[in-house]
Amino acid sequence: MRISVRCRSSRGSAIIASGVNTDLYNEIIDDTIALVQRAANPRKGTIAISRETAALIEHMSARSATVAEAAPSIAAEPAIPSVASDDPAAALAALAVEVSGCTKCGLCQTRTQTVFSDGSPTADLVFVGEAPGFYEDQQGVPFVGAAGQLLTDIITKGMKLRREDVYICNVLKCRPPENRDPSPEEKRQCEPYLVRQLEIVRPKVICALGGHAAKTLLKTDAPTGKLRGKWHFYHGIPLRVTFHPAYLLRTPSDKRKTWEDIQEVMKVLNGEVDPRAAGATEASLFE
């Protein structure tokens, strides 16, 4: 028995299948459709085929539609390579790729590029700042402007370390326009990236630079002045709060207090002080 079916070109649509050369596949399909159309009734645009052929076409059409529906989700997200947990450099590189394609908040529309981190993936000390500024947005590296130079001086001249031996990142990975304060929603959307960075690096000490970093990590609304001068814990990691270098550029009189905080950090890194003996407070668990 023979039935009539109407032919419709699929040109312009994409069929995605694992392990298939999609360009060649779609070319074959389009050529086949062209041959069928030429053989079809020119007035009605139909062609007679057998029931078996019709059933096969229906089966293939349903299968292609299922694959095509899944295609947008496959193409929408960049591929994140699988990495071993004992390879922090590779894990951070994979996370940086994910961050570079982030569109979770409106900052993705105004940034030049994302600013992920700088320094060693196996650092004992992590500095966490607020957000990238103008120069960071341009270069893709955190703390490279005037505040960054001050932080570098603290690390190299004060702590006698190399900048590449510590790990530096921010709560936000994109610059807020005009260097405004990060909004609560921006911090909420970006914080999971920071959590994962700290999980991967797993430093001996975290130094929170300024109020936004301290409040995000410690889940508190207390001001920087009340949080500094004492030890806290972030999921078992000793955390010290100090002033942001940008604040110190505006208020140089507080550089002495920051140096006191940095000296305490150095004592813990050197094994001279156990923060747990100082009644440090514990931050909330990973969420």
C-alpha positions as CSV (number, residue, x, y, z in Angstrom):
1,M,0.0,0.0,0.0
2,R,1.3,3.5,-0.8
3,I,0.6,6.8,0.9
4,S,1.6,10.4,0.2
5,V,3.7,12.6,2.4
6,R,4.8,16.2,2.0
7,C,8.5,16.9,1.9
8,R,10.0,19.9,3.8
9,S,13.6,21.1,3.6
10,S,15.6,21.0,6.8
11,R,18.2,23.4,5.5
12,G,19.3,25.8,8.2
13,S,18.6,23.4,11.1
14,A,21.4,21.6,12.9
15,I,21.5,18.0,13.9
16,I,24.0,17.3,16.7
17,A,25.0,13.7,17.4
18,S,28.0,12.5,19.3
19,G,30.7,11.1,17.0
20,V,29.0,12.3,13.8
21,N,30.4,14.7,11.3
22,T,27.4,17.1,11.5
23,D,28.4,19.1,8.4
24,L,28.6,16.0,6.2
25,Y,25.4,14.5,7.8
26,N,23.4,17.7,7.1
27,E,24.7,17.9,3.6
28,I,23.6,14.4,2.9
29,I,20.1,15.1,4.3
30,D,19.7,18.3,2.3
31,D,20.8,16.6,-0.9
32,T,18.4,13.7,-0.3
33,I,15.6,16.2,0.3
34,A,16.5,18.0,-2.9
35,L,16.3,14.7,-4.9
36,V,12.9,13.9,-3.3
37,Q,11.6,17.3,-4.1
38,R,12.5,17.0,-7.7
39,A,10.8,13.7,-7.9
40,A,7.6,15.0,-6.2
41,N,4.4,16.1,-7.8
42,P,5.3,19.7,-8.9
43,R,1.7,20.9,-8.2
44,K,1.0,19.2,-4.9
45,G,4.6,18.9,-3.7
46,T,4.0,15.3,-2.6
47,I,5.5,11.9,-3.4
48,A,4.2,8.4,-3.0
49,I,6.2,6.1,-0.7
50,S,5.6,2.8,1.0
51,R,4.3,2.3,4.5
52,E,7.7,0.9,5.6
53,T,9.5,4.0,4.3
54,A,7.0,6.3,6.0
55,A,7.4,4.5,9.3
56,L,11.2,4.8,9.0
57,I,11.0,8.5,8.3
58,E,8.7,9.0,11.3
59,H,11.1,7.1,13.5
60,M,14.1,9.1,12.3
61,S,12.2,12.4,12.6
62,A,11.3,11.7,16.2
63,R,14.9,10.7,17.0
64,S,16.3,13.8,15.4
65,A,13.8,16.0,17.2
66,T,14.9,14.6,20.5
67,V,18.6,15.2,19.8
68,A,17.9,18.7,18.5
69,E,16.0,19.6,21.7
70,A,19.0,18.7,23.7
71,A,21.4,20.6,21.4
72,P,21.0,24.1,22.9
73,S,21.9,23.0,26.4
74,I,25.0,21.3,24.9
75,A,26.1,24.3,23.0
76,A,25.2,26.9,25.6
77,E,27.8,26.0,28.2
78,P,31.6,25.9,27.5
79,A,33.1,22.4,28.0
80,I,34.7,22.2,31.5
81,P,37.5,19.6,31.5
82,S,37.4,17.0,34.2
83,V,40.4,17.3,36.5
84,A,41.8,15.3,39.4
85,S,41.3,16.6,42.9
86,D,45.0,16.4,43.5
87,D,45.8,18.8,40.7
88,P,44.9,22.3,42.0
89,A,46.5,24.1,39.0
90,A,44.3,22.1,36.5
91,A,41.2,22.5,38.8
92,L,41.7,26.3,39.0
93,A,42.3,26.5,35.2
94,A,39.0,24.6,34.6
95,L,37.2,26.9,37.0
96,A,38.7,30.0,35.3
97,V,37.2,28.8,32.0
98,E,33.8,28.5,33.6
99,V,34.0,31.9,35.2
100,S,35.0,33.5,31.8
101,G,31.7,32.6,30.4
102,C,29.6,33.6,33.4
103,T,26.4,35.6,32.7
104,K,24.7,35.2,36.1
105,C,24.5,39.0,36.7
106,G,24.5,42.2,34.7
107,L,28.2,42.8,35.2
108,C,28.8,40.4,32.3
109,Q,27.5,43.2,30.0
110,T,29.9,45.9,31.1
111,R,33.1,44.0,31.8
112,T,36.1,43.9,29.5
113,Q,37.0,40.5,30.8
114,T,36.7,38.4,33.9
115,V,39.4,38.7,36.6
116,F,40.0,35.3,38.1
117,S,43.1,35.2,40.2
118,D,46.9,35.6,40.4
119,G,49.6,33.6,42.2
120,S,50.3,30.0,43.2
121,P,47.5,27.3,43.2
122,T,49.2,25.7,46.2
123,A,49.8,28.9,48.2
124,D,49.8,28.8,52.0
125,L,48.3,32.3,52.1
126,V,45.3,33.6,50.1
127,F,44.3,37.3,49.9
128,V,40.7,37.9,49.1
129,G,39.7,41.4,48.0
130,E,36.4,43.0,46.9
131,A,36.2,43.3,43.1
132,P,38.3,44.2,40.1
133,G,39.0,47.9,39.3
134,F,39.7,49.7,36.0
135,Y,43.2,48.3,35.5
136,E,42.3,44.8,36.6
137,D,39.4,44.8,34.2
138,Q,41.8,45.8,31.4
139,Q,44.6,43.4,32.2
140,G,42.6,40.4,33.6
141,V,44.7,40.2,36.8
142,P,43.7,41.2,40.3
143,F,45.4,44.0,42.2
144,V,47.5,45.7,39.5
145,G,46.5,49.3,40.1
146,A,47.7,51.6,42.9
147,A,46.0,49.5,45.5
148,G,47.6,46.4,43.9
149,Q,51.1,48.0,44.2
150,L,50.5,48.6,47.9
151,L,49.5,45.0,48.3
152,T,52.6,43.8,46.4
153,D,54.7,46.0,48.7
154,I,53.1,44.4,51.8
155,I,53.9,40.9,50.4
156,T,57.4,41.6,49.1
157,K,58.8,44.3,51.4
158,G,56.9,43.5,54.5
159,M,56.4,39.7,54.5
160,K,59.6,39.0,52.4
161,L,57.6,36.8,50.1
162,R,57.2,36.8,46.4
163,R,53.8,37.8,45.0
164,E,53.7,34.6,42.9
165,D,54.0,32.5,46.1
166,V,50.6,33.7,47.5
167,Y,47.2,33.5,45.9
168,I,45.2,36.6,45.2
169,C,41.5,36.8,44.2
170,N,38.3,38.8,44.7
171,V,34.8,38.1,45.8
172,L,33.6,39.4,42.4
173,K,35.2,38.4,39.2
174,C,33.9,41.3,37.1
175,R,34.4,45.0,37.7
176,P,31.3,47.0,38.9
177,P,30.9,50.1,36.7
178,E,32.7,53.2,38.0
179,N,34.2,51.0,40.8
180,R,30.9,51.2,42.7
181,D,30.4,48.8,45.7
182,P,29.3,45.3,44.8
183,S,25.6,44.7,45.2
184,P,24.3,41.9,47.5
185,E,23.0,40.0,44.5
186,E,26.3,40.3,42.6
187,K,28.1,38.9,45.6
188,R,25.5,36.1,46.0
189,Q,25.9,35.1,42.4
190,C,29.7,35.2,42.4
191,E,30.5,33.7,45.9
192,P,30.3,30.1,44.8
193,Y,33.3,30.7,42.5
194,L,35.2,32.0,45.5
195,V,34.2,29.1,47.6
196,R,35.5,26.7,45.0
197,Q,38.7,28.6,44.7
198,L,39.4,28.3,48.4
199,E,38.3,24.6,48.4
200,I,40.9,23.9,45.7
201,V,43.8,26.0,47.1
202,R,43.1,25.1,50.7
203,P,45.6,27.5,52.2
204,K,46.9,27.6,55.7
205,V,45.7,31.2,56.2
206,I,43.2,33.5,54.5
207,C,43.5,37.3,54.7
208,A,40.3,39.2,54.0
209,L,41.0,42.6,52.6
210,G,38.2,45.0,53.5
211,G,34.6,44.8,54.5
212,H,33.1,43.1,51.5
213,A,35.5,40.2,51.6
214,A,35.2,39.8,55.4
215,K,31.4,40.0,55.4
216,T,31.1,37.5,52.6
217,L,33.4,35.0,54.1
218,L,32.3,35.3,57.7
219,K,28.6,35.9,57.1
220,T,28.4,38.9,59.2
221,D,27.5,42.6,59.0
222,A,30.1,43.7,61.5
223,P,32.4,46.5,60.2
224,T,36.0,45.9,59.4
225,G,37.2,47.8,62.4
226,K,35.5,45.3,64.7
227,L,36.5,42.2,62.8
228,R,40.2,42.9,62.5
229,G,42.6,42.4,65.4
230,K,41.4,38.9,66.1
231,W,41.4,35.4,64.5
232,H,38.4,33.9,62.8
233,F,38.0,30.5,61.1
234,Y,36.6,29.8,57.6
235,H,35.8,26.1,57.4
236,G,38.8,25.3,59.6
237,I,41.1,27.7,57.9
238,P,42.5,30.6,60.1
239,L,41.2,33.9,58.7
240,R,42.5,37.4,59.5
241,V,40.6,40.6,58.5
242,T,42.5,43.8,57.6
243,F,41.9,47.0,55.7
244,H,41.7,47.0,51.9
245,P,44.7,48.6,50.3
246,A,42.5,51.1,48.5
247,Y,41.2,52.3,51.9
248,L,44.8,52.6,53.1
249,L,45.7,54.8,50.2
250,R,42.9,57.1,51.4
251,T,43.7,56.6,55.1
252,P,47.4,56.1,55.4
253,S,47.2,56.5,59.2
254,D,45.7,53.0,59.4
255,K,48.7,51.3,57.7
256,R,50.1,50.6,61.1
257,K,47.0,48.5,62.0
258,T,47.3,46.6,58.8
259,W,50.9,45.9,59.5
260,E,49.9,44.5,62.9
261,D,47.4,42.2,61.2
262,I,50.0,41.0,58.6
263,Q,52.5,40.3,61.4
264,E,50.0,38.0,63.0
265,V,49.4,36.2,59.7
266,M,53.2,35.7,59.4
267,K,53.3,34.2,62.9
268,V,50.7,31.6,62.0
269,L,52.4,30.8,58.7
270,N,55.7,30.3,60.5
271,G,54.1,28.1,63.2
272,E,54.7,30.6,66.0
273,V,51.0,31.0,66.9
274,D,48.1,28.7,67.0
275,P,44.9,30.7,66.3
276,R,42.7,28.1,67.9
277,A,44.3,29.0,71.3
278,A,43.2,32.6,70.8
279,G,39.5,31.9,70.9
280,A,38.9,32.4,67.1
281,T,35.4,32.3,65.8
282,E,34.2,29.8,63.2
283,A,32.5,30.8,60.0
284,S,29.4,29.0,58.7
285,L,29.8,25.8,56.8
286,F,30.0,25.6,53.0
287,E,26.6,26.2,51.5
